[in-house]
Amino acid sequence: MTRRPWNPLRAWVLTVNTVGALVIVESLNSLQTTPHRYEWLLFAALTAVAGSFSLKIGSISARVTISDTFFITTALLFGPAPATLAVALGTLVSSWRRGHARERVAFNTSTCAFAIWAGSQVFFRLAGVPPLTQAQSPVAQLVAPLLALTAVYFLSNTALIAIAVALDTRRPVLAVWREHFLWLVATYFAAASVSFCLVLLMYEAGLAAAILVLPLLLVLHLTLRSSIGRLEDARSHLAHLDRLYLSTVETLAMAIDAKDDVTHSHVRRVQAYALGLARALGVNDEETLKAIEAAALLHDTGKLAVPEHILNKPGKLNEVEFEQMKRHVDVGADILSLVEFPYPVVPIVRCHHENWDGTGYPRGVVGTDIPIGARILSVVDCFDALTSDRPYRSALSDEQAFEVLRARRGTMYEPRVVDTFMRVHRDLAAQISEFQTHDALRQITRSVSAPVSAPPHPAVVTSGGVSDDVLAFVSLARLASGDASMNDVLALASNLMNGLAPGATTAWYTIDEGSGFLALRHAAGPAARQIGGTALRIGDGVSGWVASQRQVIVNSEASLDLGERAHLGSSLEYALSVPLITRESLVGTVTLYSPTAFSDNQSRLVQVIAPHLAQSVWTAGRNESATRAASASRSANAAAELRLVATR
């Protein structure tokens, strides 16, 4: 049989109920020796009736009643035991009438009984007098003890409930008490004041005169109900505005991330992970949690200032590109600093790329000087990025992502944060559902990687050696005679590329009009046969991204285009890809694959000649289309002549 885990809330409720039961039993025993055994029942009945005129505090499960006036009056007139029993009886009836669960009825009864009992004990010890129905005492002698009774009654009653609420909501006790109970102190002391007036009237004119004060209690009740109603309306309005602002922030954040080619639900998952991890680490401060909630959505705001071809570049950024990328941290923090957040969002955003060992950016902050929100955000953002599909790579498994976090534990990330996240990840993931994405956001995001079929037209593949030179010579002759085909143009251009980048393999991708993907039309170089049959959807890999963005990529990973074929024969590590554009139209791309990195000079020369090559490729393609059209026309004419012969 497995043991139930220890529950602090259940233990606290049991403790309060036990103490309350002991106080009630002790009061029953004391009642046997108390004069005026039955007069206090009148006040007990008044408390039960007054309990029907309670006011609910909407933000928590608590109520305010005018019964406190009769509780305090009973204590002054009859002593601790009758007051305790009157409070217990009144609270029991009130809770039962509202249909509360037995556990809650017991807790409410025990809390109130203990609070009035403790306050009464303090009053009579300080005043040094018997209950006021037994002997009249000087009025001035009662003021200070009455204030002490009220203070103890208020603090005991509200503190016991605040602790239960704090354990239930996992918030600091003092924060709960300040937010929900501190303002009630005025109602307790007002009840004590009315109670004191009742006692004075009974001294001077008897119980009948004291009844004249009851309308004042009704006025107090109506005033308090109006005040609480206005407070609840304001709280509901603020909660509505808070939800509206947060939803606006979420929409903008998802739009920013959509431009970064990440999944639309990325920021929502990061937010859920960050909040769950923060609570698991013991972060209970409401302001800090609100800051983490907002920062998780807005931490990449600065990417608005980073060019899209850098944001979405497949593979590793070069030094210049990385410097531009690093700017997004300060830019985002500066943008958000213009918004007057009521909690510390900007420090989290400014430090979410700082490393635990001080090697991060932009300022090299070390250790606990990094805000806890930023330490949490860096871990969960990395994990979700690793386990999400990107256009240029597939998602890692959870265990593979954990291996990355373990490798960076103690250097990039705080060990405690990493360990806690791996421990609670399964529970957090179970709570995160797939978030819905609006169609407008889908239109922002570029095409997602998908497998494509082989191109319909076989590519011309030539291996390195003498055959390249022979093919180039034949192509030059046909070009001079005006009968050059696409293959002739690409053979000559490949020979030129071989001179610019010896040892590289050149791939010419053109757009297939039927399928819309990039088809390998011609390949030349040492690994030409190795890369044969490559097909890419526009937006995928290095060449697909270059075609989509019409931007140059230098020294990216060749495997992003070629996959496993990059290492089947010659090891192809680096890719230099340039778009072929003429007359504002995209013709295709030329991509060079090499075992070694390309120099700046090689990159510059390829970019210089690319527009001229694009024009030649476009012209050859147009000639091919015209030739196919003429051939089709001749075939149709021949078929018509055959039909004429057949009908004669």
C-alpha positions in Angstrom: 0.0 0.0 0.0 1.5 3.3 -1.1 1.6 6.2 1.4 -0.2 9.4 0.4 2.2 12.3 -0.2 2.4 14.9 2.6 0.0 17.8 1.9 0.9 21.0 3.8 -2.6 22.5 3.3 -4.3 19.4 4.6 -1.9 19.3 7.6 -2.7 23.0 8.3 -6.5 22.5 8.2 -6.2 19.5 10.5 -4.1 21.5 13.0 -6.6 24.4 13.0 -9.6 22.1 13.4 -8.0 20.3 16.3 -7.2 23.5 18.1 -10.7 24.8 17.4 -12.3 21.6 18.8 -10.2 21.9 22.0 -11.3 25.5 22.5 -15.0 24.6 22.0 -14.8 21.7 24.4 -13.0 23.9 27.0 -15.7 26.5 26.6 -18.5 24.0 27.1 -16.8 22.9 30.4 -16.4 26.5 31.6 -20.0 27.3 30.8 -21.1 25.2 33.7 -19.7 27.6 36.2 -20.6 30.8 34.3 -23.5 33.0 35.6 -26.2 34.1 33.2 -26.0 30.7 31.5 -28.7 31.4 29.0 -28.8 35.1 28.3 -25.9 34.8 25.9 -28.2 32.6 23.7 -30.0 35.8 22.7 -26.8 37.2 21.2 -26.0 33.8 19.7 -29.3 34.1 17.9 -28.5 37.6 16.7 -25.2 36.4 15.3 -26.9 33.6 13.4 -29.4 36.1 11.9 -26.6 38.7 11.1 -24.7 36.0 9.3 -27.3 36.0 6.6 -26.3 39.6 5.7 -22.8 38.7 4.7 -20.7 40.2 1.9 -18.6 38.0 -0.3 -15.1 39.0 -1.3 -15.0 37.9 -5.0 -11.2 37.6 -5.3 -11.1 34.8 -2.7 -13.5 32.5 -0.9 -14.1 34.8 2.1 -17.0 36.8 3.5 -17.5 39.8 5.7 -20.5 40.1 8.1 -21.8 42.4 10.8 -21.8 39.4 13.1 -18.5 40.6 14.6 -20.3 43.3 16.5 -22.4 40.6 18.4 -19.3 38.4 18.8 -17.4 41.1 20.6 -20.4 42.2 22.6 -21.0 38.7 23.8 -17.3 38.4 24.9 -17.5 41.7 26.8 -20.8 40.9 28.6 -20.5 37.2 29.2 -16.8 36.2 29.0 -14.7 33.9 26.7 -16.7 30.7 26.9 -20.2 32.1 25.8 -18.5 34.2 23.2 -16.6 31.2 21.8 -19.8 29.1 21.7 -21.8 31.9 20.1 -19.2 32.4 17.4 -19.0 28.6 16.8 -22.8 28.3 16.6 -23.2 31.4 14.3 -20.4 30.3 11.9 -21.6 26.7 11.8 -25.2 27.8 10.9 -23.9 30.4 8.3 -21.6 27.9 6.6 -24.1 25.1 6.6 -26.8 27.4 5.1 -24.4 28.2 2.2 -23.9 24.6 1.4 -20.2 24.5 2.1 -18.4 21.1 2.3 -17.9 19.6 5.7 -14.2 20.3 5.7 -14.8 23.9 5.0 -17.5 24.2 7.7 -15.2 22.7 10.2 -12.3 25.0 9.3 -14.4 28.1 9.3 -16.0 27.2 12.7 -12.6 26.4 14.3 -10.9 29.5 13.0 -13.5 31.9 14.3 -13.9 30.1 17.6 -10.2 30.2 18.3 -9.9 33.8 17.2 -12.6 35.2 19.6 -11.4 32.9 22.4 -7.9 34.2 22.1 -9.1 37.9 21.9 -11.4 37.4 24.9 -8.6 35.9 27.0 -6.4 38.9 26.2 -9.2 41.4 27.1 -9.9 40.0 30.6 -6.3 39.6 31.5 -5.5 43.1 30.5 -8.7 44.7 32.0 -8.5 42.6 35.2 -12.3 42.7 35.5 -15.1 39.9 35.4 -17.6 39.8 32.5 -19.5 43.1 32.5 -22.9 41.4 33.2 -21.4 40.4 36.6 -20.1 43.9 37.6 -19.8 47.3 36.1 -16.3 48.6 35.5 -14.9 52.1 34.7 -15.3 52.8 31.0 -11.8 54.3 30.6 -10.4 51.0 32.0 -12.0 49.0 29.1 -10.7 51.0 26.0 -7.2 49.7 25.8 -8.1 46.0 26.4 -10.9 46.3 23.9 -8.5 47.5 21.3 -6.2 44.6 22.1 -9.2 42.1 21.9 -10.0 43.5 18.4 -6.4 43.3 17.2 -6.0 39.7 18.4 -9.3 38.7 17.0 -8.5 40.3 13.6 -5.0 39.0 13.3 -5.9 35.4 14.4 -8.9 35.1 12.2 -7.3 36.6 9.0 -3.9 35.0 9.5 -5.3 31.5 9.9 -7.3 31.9 6.7 -4.4 33.6 4.8 -2.1 30.7 5.6 -4.6 28.3 4.1 -5.1 30.4 1.0 -1.3 30.8 0.6 -0.8 27.0 0.8 -3.5 26.4 -1.7 -2.3 29.0 -4.2 1.5 28.6 -3.5 1.9 32.3 -2.7 3.7 34.1 0.2 1.4 34.3 3.2 2.2 38.0 3.8 1.4 38.8 0.2 -2.0 37.1 0.5 -2.8 38.7 3.8 -1.9 42.2 2.5 -3.8 41.8 -0.7 -7.0 40.3 0.7 -7.3 41.0 4.4 -5.4 44.0 5.5 -8.1 46.4 4.4 -10.6 44.5 6.6 -9.0 45.9 9.7 -11.3 48.9 9.6 -14.4 46.7 9.7 -13.2 44.9 12.8 -12.5 48.1 14.7 -15.8 49.5 13.5 -17.5 46.5 14.9 -15.6 46.9 18.2 -16.7 50.6 18.3 -20.4 49.7 17.8 -20.0 47.0 20.4 -18.6 49.4 22.9 -21.5 51.8 22.3 -24.0 48.9 22.9 -22.3 48.1 26.2 -22.5 51.8 27.3 -26.2 52.0 26.4 -26.9 48.9 28.4 -25.0 50.4 31.3 -27.1 53.5 31.2 -30.5 52.5 29.9 -30.7 48.7 29.7 -31.0 46.3 26.8 -34.1 47.9 25.3 -32.2 51.1 24.6 -29.3 49.2 23.0 -31.8 47.9 20.3 -32.0 51.4 19.0 -28.4 51.1 17.8 -29.2 48.2 15.5 -30.2 50.4 12.5 -26.6 51.8 12.6 -25.4 48.3 12.0 -27.7 48.0 9.0 -26.3 51.3 7.6 -22.8 50.0 8.2 -23.7 46.8 6.3 -25.2 48.7 3.3 -22.2 51.0 3.1 -19.7 48.2 3.2 -21.6 46.2 0.6 -21.5 49.3 -1.7 -17.8 49.7 -1.2 -17.0 46.0 -1.8 -19.2 46.1 -4.9 -17.3 49.0 -6.4 -14.0 47.2 -5.5 -15.1 44.0 -7.2 -16.3 45.9 -10.3 -12.9 47.7 -10.5 -11.1 44.3 -10.0 -13.1 42.7 -12.7 -12.4 45.6 -15.1 -8.7 45.4 -14.4 -8.7 41.7 -14.9 -10.4 42.1 -18.2 -7.9 44.8 -19.3 -5.1 42.5 -18.2 -6.4 39.7 -20.3 -6.8 42.1 -23.2 -3.3 43.5 -22.9 -1.8 40.0 -22.5 -3.6 38.7 -25.6 -2.4 41.7 -27.6 1.1 41.0 -26.5 0.8 37.3 -27.4 -0.5 38.1 -30.8 2.4 40.6 -31.5 4.9 38.2 -30.1 3.7 35.3 -32.3 3.7 37.6 -35.3 7.4 38.5 -34.6 8.3 34.8 -34.2 6.4 34.0 -37.4 8.8 36.3 -39.3 11.6 34.3 -37.7 10.3 31.1 -39.3 9.6 29.4 -36.0 6.3 27.7 -35.2 3.5 30.0 -34.1 3.0 28.2 -30.8 6.7 28.5 -29.8 6.3 31.6 -27.6 3.2 30.1 -25.9 5.1 26.9 -25.1 8.1 28.9 -23.8 5.7 30.9 -21.6 4.1 27.9 -20.2 7.4 26.1 -19.6 8.9 29.3 -18.0 6.0 29.8 -15.6 5.9 26.2 -14.6 9.7 26.0 -14.0 9.6 29.3 -12.0 7.1 27.8 -9.6 9.0 24.6 -9.4 12.1 26.6 -8.4 10.1 28.3 -5.6 9.4 31.6 -7.3 6.2 32.8 -5.7 6.4 36.5 -6.0 3.5 37.7 -8.1 5.5 40.5 -9.8 8.3 38.2 -10.8 5.9 35.7 -12.2 4.1 38.4 -14.2 7.5 39.6 -15.5 8.5 36.1 -16.6 5.1 35.7 -18.3 5.5 38.9 -20.3 9.2 38.4 -21.0 8.6 34.9 -22.4 6.4 36.4 -25.0 8.5 39.5 -25.8 12.1 38.4 -25.4 12.7 38.4 -29.2 11.1 41.8 -30.0 14.5 43.1 -31.0 14.6 40.7 -34.0 12.5 43.3 -35.8 15.8 45.1 -36.3 17.6 42.1 -37.7 17.4 41.4 -41.5 15.3 38.4 -42.4 18.0 36.8 -44.4 20.1 36.6 -41.2 17.1 35.5 -39.0 16.2 32.6 -41.3 19.7 31.7 -42.7 20.1 27.9 -42.6 23.2 26.8 -40.9 25.8 28.8 -38.9 26.0 32.5 -39.0 29.3 34.1 -40.0 31.0 36.6 -37.7 29.5 39.7 -39.2 26.0 38.1 -39.3 26.3 37.0 -35.7 27.3 40.5 -34.6 24.1 41.8 -36.2 22.1 39.1 -34.6 23.4 40.0 -31.1 22.0 43.5 -31.5 18.5 42.2 -31.1 18.9 41.9 -27.3 19.6 45.6 -26.6 17.2 46.7 -29.4 14.4 44.6 -27.8 15.1 45.9 -24.3 15.2 49.5 -25.5 11.9 49.1 -27.3 10.2 47.5 -24.2 11.7 50.2 -21.9 9.3 52.6 -23.6 6.4 50.6 -22.1 5.8 51.3 -18.5 5.5 47.7 -17.3 4.4 47.4 -13.6 6.9 44.6 -13.2 10.6 44.0 -14.2 10.3 42.8 -17.8 13.2 44.7 -19.4 16.0 43.2 -17.2 14.9 39.7 -18.1 14.8 40.6 -21.9 18.2 42.3 -21.7 19.8 39.3 -20.0 18.2 36.3 -21.6 21.4 35.6 -23.7 23.8 36.0 -20.8 25.6 32.9 -19.7 26.0 31.5 -16.2 29.9 31.7 -16.5 29.9 35.2 -17.9 30.6 34.4 -21.6 27.2 35.5 -22.9 26.1 38.8 -24.5 25.6 41.7 -24.6 27.3 42.5 -21.3 28.8 39.3 -19.9 26.8 39.3 -16.7 27.8 36.4 -14.4 25.9 34.0 -12.1 23.2 35.2 -9.8 23.6 38.7 -11.2 21.5 37.5 -14.1 17.8 37.8 -13.1 16.2 34.5 -12.2 13.6 35.1 -15.0 16.4 35.4 -17.6 18.1 32.2 -16.3 14.8 30.3 -16.6 14.0 31.8 -20.0 17.3 30.9 -21.6 16.9 27.2 -20.6 13.3 26.7 -21.8 13.8 28.8 -24.9 16.8 26.6 -25.9 14.9 23.4 -25.2 11.8 24.4 -27.2 13.9 25.6 -30.1 15.8 22.3 -30.2 12.7 20.2 -30.1 10.9 22.2 -32.9 11.1 21.6 -36.6 12.9 24.3 -38.6 13.1 24.7 -42.4 16.7 23.7 -42.3 16.7 20.8 -39.8 14.4 18.3 -38.1 13.4 18.5 -34.5 15.6 16.8 -31.9 14.0 14.3 -29.5 13.5 15.4 -25.8 16.5 13.2 -24.7 18.8 14.7 -27.4 17.7 18.2 -26.3 18.5 17.2 -22.6 21.9 16.1 -23.7 22.5 19.6 -25.1 21.3 21.1 -21.8 23.6 18.8 -19.8 26.5 19.8 -21.9 25.8 23.5 -21.3 25.0 23.0 -17.6 27.3 25.1 -15.5 28.6 27.1 -18.4 25.7 28.6 -20.3 22.9 27.7 -17.9 22.6 27.6 -14.1 22.8 24.0 -12.9 19.9 24.2 -10.5 17.6 25.5 -13.3 18.7 22.8 -15.7 18.3 20.0 -13.2 14.8 21.2 -12.1 13.6 21.6 -15.7 14.6 18.0 -16.6 12.9 16.8 -13.4 9.6 18.6 -14.0 9.6 18.6 -17.8 7.3 15.6 -18.2 4.6 17.2 -15.9 4.9 20.6 -17.6 4.7 19.0 -21.1 1.5 17.2 -20.1 -0.1 20.5 -19.2 0.7 22.2 -22.4 -1.8 21.6 -25.2 -1.2 22.5 -28.8 -2.1 26.1 -29.3 -4.3 27.3 -32.1 -2.8 29.4 -34.8 -4.7 32.1 -36.6 -4.7 32.0 -40.4 -3.2 35.5 -40.6 -0.1 34.3 -38.8 0.2 31.3 -41.1 0.4 33.7 -44.0 3.4 35.4 -42.4 5.4 32.2 -42.1 7.3 30.8 -45.0 6.9 27.4 -46.5 7.7 24.5 -44.2 10.1 21.8 -45.2 8.5 18.8 -46.9 9.9 15.8 -48.9 9.7 16.3 -52.7 9.9 14.0 -55.6 12.7 13.8 -58.0 12.7 16.3 -60.8 11.0 15.2 -64.1 14.0 16.1 -66.3 17.3 14.3 -65.6 20.2 16.6 -64.7 23.3 16.6 -66.8 26.1 15.3 -64.5 29.8 15.5 -65.4 32.6 14.4 -63.3 35.9 16.3 -63.0 38.7 15.7 -65.5 39.3 16.0 -69.2 35.6 15.5 -70.1 34.7 18.9 -68.6 37.1 20.6 -71.0 35.8 18.7 -74.0 32.2 19.5 -73.1 33.1 23.1 -72.6 34.9 23.2 -76.1 31.8 21.7 -77.8 29.5 24.1 -76.0 31.6 27.0 -77.0 31.3 25.9 -80.7 27.6 25.6 -80.5 27.2 28.9 -78.7 29.3 30.6 -81.5 27.0 29.1 -84.1 23.9 30.4 -82.3 22.6 26.9 -81.5 23.5 26.7 -77.8 21.2 24.8 -75.5 20.8 25.1 -71.7 23.3 22.4 -71.2 25.9 24.2 -73.4 25.5 27.4 -71.3 25.7 25.6 -68.0 28.8 23.5 -69.2 30.7 26.7 -70.0 29.6 28.4 -66.8 30.7 25.3 -64.8 34.1 25.4 -66.4 34.3 29.1 -65.4 33.3 28.2 -61.8 35.9 25.5 -61.7 38.6 28.1 -62.4 37.2 30.4 -59.6 36.9 27.6 -57.0 39.2 24.6 -57.9 38.0 21.4 -56.2 34.4 22.6 -55.7 31.4 21.0 -57.2 29.0 23.3 -59.0 25.2 22.7 -59.0 22.8 24.6 -61.2 19.2 24.6 -59.9 16.4 25.9 -62.1 12.7 26.3 -61.3 10.5 23.6 -62.6 7.3 25.2 -63.9 5.2 22.2 -63.3 6.1 21.4 -59.7 7.4 24.7 -58.5 10.5 23.3 -56.8 14.2 23.7 -57.6 15.5 20.9 -59.9 19.2 20.1 -60.3 19.6 20.9 -64.0 23.4 20.5 -64.2 26.2 19.4 -61.9 30.0 19.5 -62.6 33.0 18.8 -60.5 34.5 16.0 -58.3 31.2 15.1 -56.6 28.8 15.7 -59.5 27.5 12.2 -59.5 27.3 12.1 -55.8 24.8 15.0 -55.7 22.8 13.9 -58.7 19.0 13.8 -58.3 18.9 16.6 -55.7 15.5 18.4 -55.6 14.5 21.1 -53.2 11.4 23.0 -52.4 11.8 26.8 -52.5 12.5 27.8 -48.9 14.2 24.5 -48.0 17.9 24.1 -47.3 20.6 26.5 -48.5 19.6 26.8 -52.1 15.9 26.8 -51.4 16.4 29.6 -48.9 18.5 31.6 -51.3 15.8 31.3 -54.0 13.1 32.3 -51.5 15.0 35.3 -50.1 17.1 36.2 -53.1 20.0 36.6 -50.8 23.6 35.2 -50.9 24.7 32.6 -48.4 28.4 31.9 -47.9 30.0 28.9 -46.1 26.7 27.4 -44.9 26.4 23.7 -44.3 26.3 21.6 -47.5 24.4 18.9 -45.7 21.4 21.2 -45.4 21.0 20.8 -49.2 22.4 17.3 -49.7 21.7 15.4 -46.5 23.6 12.2 -46.2 24.9 12.5 -49.8 27.2 15.3 -48.6 29.4 12.6 -47.1 28.8 9.5 -49.3 32.0 10.1 -51.5 33.8 13.4 -51.4 33.2 15.1 -48.1 31.3 18.3 -48.9 31.2 20.6 -45.8 30.6 24.1 -47.2 28.1 25.7 -49.5 28.2 29.0 -51.4 24.9 29.8 -53.0 23.9 32.8 -55.2 20.5 33.5 -56.7 20.2 33.8 -60.5 18.0 36.9 -61.2 17.3 38.7 -64.5 14.7 41.2 -65.3 13.4 41.0 -61.7 12.6 37.3 -62.3 14.2 34.4 -60.5 15.8 31.9 -62.9 17.3 29.6 -60.3 20.4 29.4 -58.1 24.0 28.4 -58.6 25.5 26.6 -55.6 29.1 25.5 -55.1 29.8 22.7 -52.6 33.4 22.2 -51.3 35.3 20.3 -48.6 36.9 23.6 -47.6 35.5 27.1 -46.8 35.2 29.6 -49.6 37.3 32.8 -49.4 35.9 36.3 -49.5 37.4 36.8 -52.9 35.8 33.7 -54.4 32.4 34.7 -52.9 32.8 38.2 -54.4 33.7 36.9 -57.9 30.8 34.5 -58.0 28.4 37.3 -57.1 29.8 39.6 -59.7 29.4 37.1 -62.6 26.1 35.7 -61.4 23.8 38.3 -63.1 25.5 37.7 -66.4 25.2 34.0 -66.1 21.5 34.4 -65.1 20.9 36.3 -68.4 22.5 33.5 -70.4 20.6 30.8 -68.6 17.3 32.7 -69.0 18.0 33.1 -72.8 18.8 29.5 -73.2 15.7 28.5 -71.3 13.6 30.7 -73.6 15.2 29.1 -76.6 14.5 25.6 -75.3 10.8 26.5 -74.8 10.6 27.9 -78.3 12.3 24.8 -79.7 9.8 22.5 -77.8 6.9 24.6 -79.1 8.1 24.4 -82.7 8.7 20.6 -82.4 5.2 20.2 -81.0 3.8 22.2 -83.9 5.7 20.1 -86.5 4.4 16.9 -84.9 0.8 18.3 -85.0 1.2 19.2 -88.7 2.6 15.8 -89.5 -0.3 14.1 -87.7 -2.8 16.2 -89.6 -1.2 15.2 -93.0 -1.4 11.6 -92.0 -5.1 12.0 -91.2 -5.6 13.5 -94.7 -3.9 10.6 -96.3 -6.0 8.2 -94.3 -9.3 9.7 -95.3 -8.7 9.7 -99.1 
